[in-house]
Amino acid sequence: MKKLRVFQNVKSKRCRSSSGSFMQKNRIRISVKNLGTVLLLLLLIPYIITFLFGNMSREASDAGVGEMIKEQLKEGSYTVINKTALGLERIPLEIYVADMLSRTMEEGYEMEALKAQAVLIRTNLMLQDDKEVIVNDGQYGSKNVPQECFRAVSETRGIYLEYEGNPIYGAYFLVSNGKTRSAKEVLKTDDYPYLSEVVCSRDFLSEEYLNEMEYSIEEFEKIWDKLKPEKEEEIQEFISENVIEDEKTEMTVIRDHAGYSLFLKYHEKWIACEELRYELHLPSSDFEIRKEDETLVFTVKGTGHGLGMSQFAANEMAAEGSEFPEILEYFFSGTALTKAE
């Protein structure tokens, strides 16, 4: 064991003596390399700090701006009085608009589409023509309002749509069947000339564009029997080339010019299709019915009543560069933007 240790020591000494110059060169190289590493780290420190803390700073800054906008929206002469089970709740109008905006448009919409929606919400509140607007909204405050909603409301603050000097009915819905509808056909009135048919050529891209729902004939007829019939003489003006008869289902459908079903006849009774869709929970009244054994299959296009602004189409317009005044003018022809005092 002693010899081995001596041999190892001698060998170690020989290695050190014979490679001294080599090790010295390596130490120089290592020192230079370490110096380069230190310099590189010094150069990268600002970027590392920015990466680690920059996002936190921006988030804090955005939160601060959001709180500032929220505080500004509390100012104003209009107030929403929300009647709840616990009593009356007084809410600054613009705060209420932001809250409702967050509930009527999901996150991910373009800013100009959000602004258009905010204007419509505010317009419908202005219909009461009072500084104190009465609502019964049990969902108010049920979700956190994103900063984008506060911003959209702030940048359209006080703006609403009017027609011939009066606030309009700012109708909106999720996605059309490819067109919006005429209020004259749907509501049987000339009171809303700005709610007319316009093309929404990209709405078929929406995930909510096409749906299928099934009902047993027995289930359908139970619902059908409960519905109030329409007087046939009152729908004669709607009977035109848009009448479709189906021998398999024994049904007759009258459609409007946008392709939505207006009236359905079954077992010698006419029913308004908007009433039927609510009872059957159909996404829209543009439906086709086919019979499969003892089942009725409804193929439905679009989601919503089809009047006014298609939110999906508005978002597509915004994505292509349209600003909210252009979007609103497209869906509500002949209207004008006005700002409340």
C-alpha contacts under 8 A as a table, 3 or more apart, distances in Angstrom:
res1	aa1	res2	aa2	distance
1	M	4	L	5.14
1	M	5	R	6.28
2	K	5	R	5.10
2	K	6	V	6.24
3	K	6	V	5.05
3	K	7	F	6.07
4	L	7	F	5.08
4	L	8	Q	6.14
5	R	8	Q	5.08
5	R	9	N	6.21
6	V	9	N	5.04
6	V	10	V	6.09
7	F	10	V	5.12
7	F	11	K	5.92
8	Q	11	K	5.06
8	Q	12	S	5.96
9	N	12	S	5.00
9	N	13	K	6.14
10	V	13	K	5.07
10	V	14	R	6.09
11	K	14	R	5.07
11	K	15	C	6.12
12	S	15	C	5.13
12	S	16	R	6.23
13	K	16	R	5.11
13	K	17	S	6.08
14	R	17	S	5.14
14	R	18	S	5.90
15	C	18	S	5.26
15	C	19	S	5.91
16	R	19	S	5.30
16	R	20	G	5.67
17	S	20	G	5.39
18	S	21	S	7.92
19	S	22	F	5.17
19	S	23	M	6.20
20	G	23	M	5.26
20	G	24	Q	6.20
21	S	24	Q	5.06
21	S	25	K	6.30
22	F	25	K	5.21
22	F	26	N	6.29
23	M	26	N	4.92
23	M	27	R	6.08
24	Q	27	R	5.06
24	Q	28	I	6.36
25	K	28	I	5.12
25	K	29	R	6.26
26	N	29	R	4.93
26	N	30	I	5.96
27	R	30	I	5.02
27	R	31	S	6.00
28	I	31	S	5.10
28	I	32	V	6.24
29	R	32	V	5.13
29	R	33	K	6.08
30	I	33	K	4.92
30	I	34	N	6.00
31	S	34	N	5.09
31	S	35	L	6.12
32	V	35	L	5.05
32	V	36	G	6.28
33	K	36	G	5.11
33	K	37	T	6.31
34	N	37	T	5.02
34	N	38	V	6.22
35	L	38	V	5.12
35	L	39	L	6.20
36	G	39	L	5.11
36	G	40	L	6.08
37	T	40	L	5.04
37	T	41	L	6.19
38	V	41	L	5.12
38	V	42	L	6.18
39	L	42	L	5.04
39	L	43	L	6.27
40	L	43	L	5.12
40	L	44	L	6.22
41	L	44	L	4.98
41	L	45	I	6.04
42	L	45	I	5.40
43	L	46	P	6.99
44	L	47	Y	5.32
44	L	48	I	6.14
45	I	48	I	5.02
45	I	49	I	6.12
46	P	49	I	5.17
46	P	50	T	6.13
47	Y	50	T	4.98
47	Y	51	F	6.02
48	I	51	F	5.06
48	I	52	L	6.11
49	I	52	L	5.20
49	I	53	F	5.81
49	I	54	G	7.24
50	T	53	F	5.38
50	T	54	G	4.54
50	T	55	N	7.74
51	F	54	G	5.56
51	F	55	N	6.95
52	L	55	N	7.05
52	L	56	M	7.71
53	F	56	M	5.16
53	F	57	S	6.17
54	G	57	S	5.05
54	G	58	R	6.17
55	N	58	R	5.04
55	N	59	E	6.05
56	M	59	E	5.10
56	M	60	A	6.08
57	S	60	A	5.05
57	S	61	S	6.00
58	R	61	S	4.88
58	R	62	D	5.96
59	E	62	D	5.02
59	E	63	A	6.02
60	A	63	A	5.06
60	A	64	G	6.13
61	S	64	G	5.00
61	S	65	V	6.22
62	D	65	V	5.05
62	D	66	G	6.00
63	A	66	G	4.92
63	A	67	E	6.15
64	G	67	E	5.18
64	G	68	M	6.21
65	V	68	M	4.98
65	V	69	I	6.16
66	G	69	I	5.11
66	G	70	K	6.10
66	G	147	Q	5.89
66	G	150	F	7.17
66	G	151	R	7.71
67	E	70	K	4.95
67	E	71	E	6.14
68	M	71	E	5.15
68	M	72	Q	6.30
69	I	72	Q	5.04
69	I	73	L	6.23
69	I	150	F	6.82
69	I	151	R	7.18
69	I	154	S	6.80
70	K	73	L	5.13
70	K	74	K	6.63
70	K	95	I	7.28
70	K	150	F	6.64
71	E	74	K	5.33
71	E	75	E	7.35
72	Q	75	E	5.63
73	L	76	G	7.41
73	L	92	P	7.30
73	L	94	E	5.45
73	L	95	I	5.94
73	L	154	S	6.78
74	K	92	P	5.27
74	K	93	L	7.76
74	K	94	E	6.86
74	K	95	I	6.37
75	E	92	P	7.06
76	G	79	T	7.89
76	G	92	P	7.15
76	G	93	L	7.76
77	S	131	K	6.60
78	Y	92	P	6.52
78	Y	93	L	5.55
78	Y	130	D	7.98
78	Y	131	K	4.68
78	Y	132	E	5.94
78	Y	133	V	7.58
79	T	90	R	6.57
79	T	91	I	5.69
79	T	92	P	4.72
79	T	93	L	4.86
79	T	131	K	6.25
79	T	132	E	4.88
79	T	133	V	6.18
80	V	89	E	7.97
80	V	90	R	5.84
80	V	91	I	5.04
80	V	92	P	6.09
80	V	93	L	5.34
80	V	96	Y	7.13
80	V	132	E	5.68
80	V	133	V	4.66
80	V	134	I	5.95
80	V	135	V	7.00
81	I	88	L	6.35
81	I	89	E	5.63
81	I	90	R	4.83
81	I	91	I	6.42
81	I	132	E	6.50
81	I	133	V	5.83
81	I	134	I	4.84
81	I	135	V	6.14
82	N	88	L	5.69
82	N	89	E	4.92
82	N	90	R	6.39
82	N	91	I	7.45
82	N	134	I	6.10
82	N	135	V	4.94
82	N	136	N	5.49
82	N	137	D	6.27
83	K	87	G	6.04
83	K	88	L	4.83
83	K	89	E	6.43
83	K	134	I	7.43
83	K	135	V	6.28
83	K	136	N	5.00
83	K	137	D	7.07
84	T	87	G	5.15
84	T	88	L	6.06
84	T	89	E	7.21
84	T	136	N	6.61
84	T	137	D	7.21
84	T	138	G	6.40
91	I	95	I	6.81
91	I	96	Y	6.33
92	P	95	I	5.38
92	P	96	Y	6.37
93	L	96	Y	5.10
93	L	97	V	6.22
94	E	97	V	4.91
94	E	98	A	6.25
94	E	122	R	7.98
94	E	153	V	6.79
94	E	154	S	7.90
94	E	157	R	7.13
94	E	158	G	7.96
95	I	98	A	5.18
95	I	99	D	6.29
95	I	150	F	7.95
96	Y	99	D	5.05
96	Y	100	M	6.14
96	Y	140	Y	7.78
97	V	100	M	5.17
97	V	101	L	5.97
97	V	118	A	6.54
97	V	121	I	6.36
97	V	122	R	6.29
97	V	153	V	7.04
98	A	101	L	4.99
98	A	102	S	6.36
98	A	118	A	7.32
98	A	145	V	7.01
98	A	149	C	5.56
98	A	150	F	5.58
98	A	153	V	5.98
99	D	102	S	5.33
99	D	103	R	6.68
99	D	140	Y	6.82
99	D	141	G	6.79
99	D	145	V	5.89
99	D	149	C	7.83
100	M	103	R	5.04
100	M	104	T	6.17
100	M	121	I	7.60
100	M	140	Y	7.30
101	L	104	T	5.19
101	L	105	M	5.99
101	L	114	L	7.57
101	L	117	Q	6.99
101	L	118	A	6.11
101	L	121	I	7.43
101	L	149	C	6.45
102	S	105	M	5.67
102	S	106	E	6.63
102	S	107	E	7.72
102	S	143	K	7.92
102	S	144	N	7.96
102	S	145	V	5.68
102	S	146	P	6.98
102	S	149	C	6.27
103	R	106	E	6.98
103	R	143	K	7.80
105	M	109	Y	7.31
105	M	114	L	7.49
106	E	109	Y	6.89
107	E	146	P	7.96
109	Y	113	A	6.50
109	Y	114	L	6.53
109	Y	315	N	6.23
110	E	113	A	5.33
110	E	114	L	6.37
110	E	315	N	5.88
110	E	318	A	6.12
110	E	319	A	6.45
111	M	114	L	5.01
111	M	115	K	6.22
111	M	148	E	7.27
111	M	152	A	6.57
111	M	318	A	7.59
112	E	115	K	4.96
112	E	116	A	6.25
112	E	152	A	7.75
112	E	315	N	7.68
112	E	318	A	5.59
112	E	322	S	7.41
112	E	323	E	5.41
112	E	324	F	5.03
113	A	116	A	5.07
113	A	117	Q	6.28
113	A	311	Q	7.39
113	A	314	A	5.62
113	A	315	N	5.14
113	A	318	A	5.87
113	A	323	E	7.90
113	A	324	F	6.37
113	A	327	I	7.80
114	L	117	Q	5.12
114	L	118	A	6.11
114	L	149	C	7.03
114	L	152	A	5.97
115	K	118	A	4.98
115	K	119	V	6.27
115	K	152	A	4.86
115	K	153	V	6.57
115	K	155	E	7.58
115	K	156	T	6.45
115	K	324	F	6.04
116	A	119	V	5.22
116	A	120	L	6.47
116	A	324	F	4.95
116	A	325	P	7.35
116	A	327	I	6.99
116	A	328	L	6.40
117	Q	120	L	5.10
117	Q	121	I	6.27
117	Q	311	Q	7.91
118	A	121	I	5.18
118	A	122	R	6.20
118	A	152	A	6.91
118	A	153	V	5.94
118	A	156	T	7.42
119	V	122	R	5.16
119	V	123	T	5.98
119	V	153	V	7.95
119	V	156	T	6.82
119	V	159	I	6.09
119	V	160	Y	5.24
119	V	161	L	7.16
120	L	123	T	4.91
120	L	124	N	6.25
120	L	160	Y	6.78
120	L	161	L	7.25
120	L	170	G	4.95
120	L	171	A	7.38
120	L	172	Y	7.93
121	I	124	N	5.37
121	I	125	L	6.54
121	I	170	G	7.14
122	R	125	L	5.14
122	R	126	M	6.27
122	R	158	G	7.68
122	R	159	I	7.48
122	R	160	Y	6.10
123	T	126	M	4.98
123	T	127	L	6.60
123	T	159	I	7.84
123	T	160	Y	4.72
123	T	161	L	5.88
123	T	162	E	7.92
123	T	167	P	6.06
123	T	168	I	6.72
123	T	169	Y	7.39
123	T	170	G	6.29
124	N	127	L	5.30
124	N	128	Q	7.95
124	N	167	P	7.42
124	N	168	I	7.18
124	N	169	Y	6.07
124	N	170	G	5.82
125	L	128	Q	6.24
125	L	133	V	6.60
126	M	129	D	5.45
126	M	130	D	7.29
126	M	133	V	7.77
126	M	160	Y	7.79
126	M	167	P	6.40
127	L	167	P	5.68
127	L	168	I	7.23
127	L	169	Y	7.64
128	Q	133	V	6.44
130	D	133	V	6.09
137	D	140	Y	5.78
139	Q	142	S	5.40
141	G	144	N	7.26
145	V	149	C	6.58
145	V	150	F	7.40
146	P	149	C	5.52
146	P	150	F	6.93
147	Q	150	F	5.19
147	Q	151	R	6.19
148	E	151	R	5.03
148	E	152	A	6.09
149	C	152	A	5.08
149	C	153	V	6.20
150	F	153	V	5.22
150	F	154	S	5.98
151	R	154	S	4.97
151	R	155	E	6.09
152	A	155	E	5.34
152	A	156	T	6.38
153	V	156	T	5.24
153	V	157	R	5.63
154	S	157	R	5.00
156	T	159	I	5.55
157	R	339	K	7.93
158	G	339	K	5.08
158	G	340	A	4.97
158	G	341	E	7.38
159	I	337	L	6.51
159	I	338	T	5.51
159	I	339	K	4.26
159	I	340	A	6.34
160	Y	167	P	7.19
160	Y	337	L	5.70
160	Y	338	T	5.43
160	Y	339	K	6.20
160	Y	340	A	7.53
161	L	167	P	5.75
161	L	168	I	6.10
161	L	170	G	7.76
161	L	335	T	6.36
161	L	336	A	5.63
161	L	337	L	4.72
161	L	338	T	6.06
162	E	165	G	5.76
162	E	166	N	4.91
162	E	167	P	4.11
162	E	168	I	5.19
162	E	335	T	5.59
162	E	336	A	5.44
162	E	337	L	6.40
162	E	338	T	6.76
163	Y	166	N	5.36
163	Y	167	P	6.32
163	Y	168	I	6.01
163	Y	194	Y	7.93
163	Y	334	G	6.97
163	Y	335	T	4.80
163	Y	336	A	6.44
164	E	335	T	7.67
168	I	192	Y	7.97
169	Y	192	Y	7.62
170	G	308	G	6.83
171	A	307	L	5.93
171	A	308	G	4.65
171	A	309	M	6.42
172	Y	306	G	7.65
172	Y	307	L	6.32
172	Y	308	G	5.03
172	Y	309	M	4.49
172	Y	310	S	6.01
172	Y	311	Q	6.90
173	F	176	S	7.82
173	F	303	T	7.18
173	F	304	G	5.08
173	F	305	H	6.52
173	F	306	G	6.39
173	F	307	L	7.13
173	F	308	G	7.38
173	F	309	M	6.33
173	F	310	S	5.35
173	F	311	Q	6.11
174	L	302	G	7.86
174	L	303	T	5.66
174	L	304	G	5.84
174	L	310	S	5.58
174	L	311	Q	5.06
174	L	312	F	6.14
175	V	203	D	6.17
175	V	206	S	7.33
175	V	208	E	6.97
175	V	209	Y	6.57
175	V	302	G	5.25
175	V	303	T	5.17
175	V	304	G	6.66
175	V	306	G	7.55
175	V	310	S	5.11
175	V	311	Q	6.20
175	V	312	F	5.42
175	V	313	A	7.09
176	S	179	K	5.77
176	S	180	T	6.13
176	S	200	C	7.01
176	S	203	D	6.22
176	S	209	Y	7.27
176	S	301	K	7.41
176	S	302	G	4.51
176	S	303	T	6.29
176	S	304	G	7.24
176	S	306	G	5.69
176	S	310	S	6.06
177	N	180	T	7.63
177	N	200	C	8.00
177	N	203	D	6.97
177	N	204	F	7.19
177	N	209	Y	6.81
177	N	259	G	7.82
177	N	286	D	7.16
177	N	301	K	5.07
177	N	302	G	4.42
177	N	303	T	7.83
177	N	306	G	7.87
178	G	199	V	6.09
178	G	200	C	4.86
178	G	201	S	5.61
178	G	202	R	7.30
178	G	203	D	5.81
178	G	204	F	6.75
178	G	302	G	7.79
179	K	197	E	6.38
179	K	198	V	5.51
179	K	199	V	4.46
179	K	200	C	5.17
179	K	201	S	7.55
179	K	258	A	5.79
179	K	306	G	7.69
180	T	196	S	7.10
180	T	197	E	4.93
180	T	198	V	5.35
180	T	199	V	6.61
180	T	200	C	7.25
180	T	258	A	6.67
180	T	306	G	5.09
180	T	307	L	5.74
180	T	308	G	6.61
180	T	309	M	7.54
180	T	310	S	7.35
181	R	185	E	7.75
181	R	186	V	7.36
181	R	195	L	7.26
181	R	196	S	5.89
181	R	197	E	4.72
181	R	198	V	7.42
181	R	256	D	7.99
181	R	257	H	7.78
181	R	258	A	5.76
181	R	260	Y	7.98
181	R	306	G	5.51
181	R	307	L	5.23
181	R	308	G	7.46
182	S	185	E	5.51
182	S	186	V	6.39
182	S	195	L	5.66
182	S	196	S	4.17
182	S	197	E	5.13
182	S	258	A	7.92
182	S	307	L	6.97
183	A	186	V	4.99
183	A	187	L	5.24
183	A	188	K	6.91
183	A	189	T	6.85
183	A	190	D	7.50
183	A	192	Y	6.20
183	A	193	P	7.29
183	A	195	L	5.48
183	A	196	S	6.39
183	A	307	L	6.89
184	K	187	L	5.67
184	K	188	K	4.86
184	K	189	T	4.88
184	K	190	D	5.52
184	K	191	D	7.92
184	K	192	Y	7.32
184	K	193	P	7.55
185	E	188	K	5.31
185	E	189	T	7.56
185	E	256	D	6.69
186	V	256	D	7.96
186	V	262	L	7.12
189	T	192	Y	7.25
190	D	193	P	6.06
192	Y	195	L	5.60
193	P	196	S	6.56
194	Y	331	F	7.94
194	Y	332	F	4.98
194	Y	333	S	5.18
194	Y	334	G	6.28
194	Y	335	T	7.01
195	L	307	L	6.60
195	L	308	G	5.66
195	L	331	F	7.39
195	L	332	F	6.02
195	L	333	S	7.59
196	S	307	L	7.93
196	S	308	G	7.60
196	S	331	F	7.80
196	S	332	F	7.57
196	S	333	S	7.81
197	E	258	A	6.90
198	V	330	Y	7.81
198	V	331	F	6.87
200	C	203	D	5.77
200	C	310	S	7.72
200	C	313	A	5.87
201	S	204	F	7.32
201	S	313	A	7.97
202	R	205	L	5.79
202	R	206	S	7.96
202	R	313	A	6.69
202	R	316	E	7.51
203	D	206	S	5.62
203	D	209	Y	6.79
203	D	312	F	6.40
203	D	313	A	5.96
204	F	209	Y	5.52
204	F	210	L	7.88
205	L	209	Y	7.11
206	S	209	Y	5.24
206	S	312	F	7.17
207	E	210	L	7.25
208	E	211	N	7.20
208	E	302	G	6.51
208	E	303	T	6.32
209	Y	301	K	5.43
209	Y	302	G	4.50
209	Y	303	T	6.58
210	L	299	T	7.30
210	L	300	V	5.74
210	L	301	K	4.78
210	L	302	G	6.27
211	N	283	P	7.65
211	N	299	T	5.94
211	N	300	V	5.15
211	N	301	K	6.62
212	E	297	V	6.84
212	E	298	F	5.50
212	E	299	T	4.59
212	E	300	V	6.03
213	M	282	L	7.58
213	M	297	V	5.83
213	M	298	F	5.16
213	M	299	T	6.74
213	M	300	V	7.94
214	E	295	T	6.69
214	E	296	L	5.72
214	E	297	V	4.54
214	E	298	F	6.15
215	Y	219	E	6.23
215	Y	220	F	6.06
215	Y	295	T	5.72
215	Y	296	L	5.34
215	Y	297	V	6.62
216	S	219	E	5.16
216	S	220	F	6.16
216	S	294	E	5.94
216	S	295	T	4.35
216	S	296	L	6.03
217	I	220	F	5.02
217	I	221	E	6.07
217	I	294	E	5.76
217	I	295	T	5.49
217	I	296	L	6.19
218	E	221	E	5.28
218	E	222	K	6.37
219	E	222	K	5.31
219	E	223	I	6.64
220	F	223	I	5.35
220	F	224	W	6.05
221	E	224	W	4.72
221	E	225	D	5.99
222	K	225	D	5.44
222	K	226	K	6.81
223	I	226	K	5.40
223	I	227	L	6.83
223	I	279	E	7.11
223	I	280	L	7.80
224	W	227	L	5.47
224	W	276	L	7.78
227	L	271	I	7.12
227	L	275	E	7.77
227	L	276	L	7.61
228	K	271	I	6.97
229	P	269	K	6.06
229	P	270	W	5.50
229	P	271	I	5.25
229	P	272	A	7.81
230	E	234	E	7.47
230	E	235	I	7.76
230	E	269	K	7.56
230	E	270	W	5.33
230	E	271	I	5.59
230	E	272	A	6.80
231	K	234	E	5.45
231	K	235	I	6.99
231	K	270	W	7.36
232	E	235	I	5.42
232	E	236	Q	6.49
232	E	270	W	7.00
233	E	236	Q	5.39
234	E	237	E	7.20
235	I	238	F	5.37
235	I	239	I	6.76
236	Q	239	I	5.24
237	E	240	S	7.73
238	F	254	I	7.25
238	F	256	D	7.89
239	I	242	N	6.99
239	I	243	V	6.33
239	I	254	I	6.57
240	S	243	V	6.07
240	S	254	I	7.97
242	N	254	I	5.64
242	N	255	R	5.25
242	N	256	D	6.91
242	N	257	H	7.71
243	V	252	T	6.92
243	V	253	V	5.61
243	V	254	I	4.50
243	V	255	R	6.53
244	I	252	T	5.59
244	I	253	V	5.11
244	I	254	I	6.43
245	E	250	E	7.51
245	E	251	M	5.98
245	E	252	T	4.35
245	E	253	V	6.42
246	D	249	T	5.71
246	D	250	E	5.65
246	D	251	M	5.45
246	D	252	T	6.28
247	E	250	E	4.78
247	E	251	M	6.96
248	K	251	M	7.99
248	K	290	R	7.69
248	K	291	K	6.70
249	T	289	I	7.63
249	T	290	R	6.80
249	T	291	K	6.06
250	E	266	Y	6.60
250	E	267	H	7.86
251	M	264	L	6.89
251	M	265	K	5.54
251	M	266	Y	5.05
251	M	267	H	7.97
252	T	264	L	5.70
252	T	265	K	4.95
252	T	266	Y	6.90
253	V	261	S	6.57
253	V	262	L	7.45
253	V	263	F	5.83
253	V	264	L	4.60
253	V	265	K	6.40
254	I	261	S	5.89
254	I	262	L	5.54
254	I	263	F	5.18
254	I	264	L	6.47
255	R	258	A	7.79
255	R	259	G	5.59
255	R	260	Y	5.39
255	R	261	S	4.28
255	R	262	L	5.15
255	R	263	F	7.13
256	D	259	G	5.40
256	D	260	Y	5.57
256	D	261	S	6.37
256	D	262	L	6.13
257	H	260	Y	7.52
259	G	286	D	6.41
260	Y	285	S	5.61
260	Y	286	D	4.06
260	Y	287	F	7.24
261	S	264	L	7.41
261	S	273	C	5.95
261	S	285	S	5.46
261	S	286	D	5.32
261	S	287	F	6.80
262	L	272	A	5.98
262	L	273	C	5.22
262	L	274	E	7.19
262	L	285	S	7.60
263	F	270	W	6.34
263	F	271	I	5.49
263	F	272	A	4.62
263	F	273	C	5.11
264	L	270	W	5.50
264	L	271	I	5.31
264	L	272	A	6.58
264	L	273	C	6.26
265	K	268	E	6.21
265	K	269	K	5.29
265	K	270	W	4.32
265	K	271	I	6.40
266	Y	269	K	5.43
266	Y	270	W	6.71
271	I	275	E	7.44
271	I	276	L	7.08
272	A	275	E	5.51
272	A	276	L	6.51
273	C	276	L	4.79
273	C	277	R	6.03
273	C	285	S	6.02
274	E	277	R	5.22
274	E	278	Y	6.45
274	E	284	S	7.92
274	E	285	S	5.98
274	E	305	H	7.76
275	E	278	Y	5.38
275	E	279	E	6.47
276	L	279	E	5.21
276	L	280	L	6.15
277	R	280	L	5.07
277	R	281	H	5.55
277	R	282	L	4.81
277	R	283	P	7.36
277	R	284	S	6.55
277	R	285	S	5.90
278	Y	281	H	4.92
278	Y	282	L	6.50
279	E	282	L	7.92
282	L	285	S	7.08
282	L	300	V	7.40
283	P	300	V	6.84
283	P	301	K	7.80
283	P	302	G	6.76
283	P	303	T	4.64
283	P	304	G	5.99
284	S	287	F	7.22
284	S	300	V	6.50
284	S	301	K	6.74
284	S	302	G	5.88
284	S	303	T	5.06
284	S	304	G	5.15
284	S	305	H	5.98
284	S	306	G	7.76
285	S	300	V	7.31
285	S	305	H	7.19
286	D	300	V	5.72
286	D	301	K	5.58
286	D	302	G	7.17
287	F	298	F	6.03
287	F	299	T	5.37
287	F	300	V	4.33
287	F	301	K	6.41
288	E	298	F	5.64
288	E	299	T	5.24
288	E	300	V	6.65
289	I	296	L	6.43
289	I	297	V	5.59
289	I	298	F	4.74
289	I	299	T	6.52
290	R	296	L	5.78
290	R	297	V	5.33
290	R	298	F	6.80
291	K	294	E	7.16
291	K	295	T	5.87
291	K	296	L	4.76
291	K	297	V	6.31
292	E	295	T	5.13
292	E	296	L	6.24
292	E	297	V	7.19
302	G	306	G	7.90
303	T	306	G	7.70
306	G	309	M	7.90
306	G	310	S	7.30
307	L	310	S	7.96
308	G	331	F	5.96
308	G	332	F	6.83
309	M	313	A	7.78
309	M	314	A	7.07
309	M	328	L	7.70
309	M	331	F	5.52
309	M	332	F	7.83
310	S	313	A	5.23
310	S	314	A	6.10
311	Q	314	A	5.00
311	Q	315	N	6.14
312	F	315	N	5.12
312	F	316	E	6.31
313	A	316	E	5.00
313	A	317	M	6.24
314	A	317	M	5.09
314	A	318	A	6.19
314	A	327	I	6.24
315	N	318	A	4.98
315	N	319	A	6.11
316	E	319	A	5.07
316	E	320	E	6.41
317	M	320	E	5.17
317	M	321	G	6.55
317	M	322	S	5.42
317	M	327	I	6.98
318	A	321	G	5.12
318	A	322	S	4.68
318	A	323	E	6.21
318	A	324	F	7.60
318	A	327	I	7.68
319	A	322	S	7.26
322	S	326	E	6.16
322	S	327	I	6.52
323	E	326	E	5.58
323	E	327	I	6.38
324	F	327	I	4.97
324	F	328	L	6.13
325	P	328	L	5.25
325	P	329	E	6.11
325	P	337	L	7.59
326	E	329	E	5.13
326	E	330	Y	6.23
327	I	330	Y	5.26
327	I	331	F	6.64
328	L	331	F	5.33
328	L	332	F	5.78
328	L	333	S	7.99
329	E	332	F	5.14
329	E	333	S	5.31
329	E	334	G	7.21
329	E	335	T	6.75
329	E	336	A	7.86
330	Y	333	S	5.97
332	F	335	T	6.02
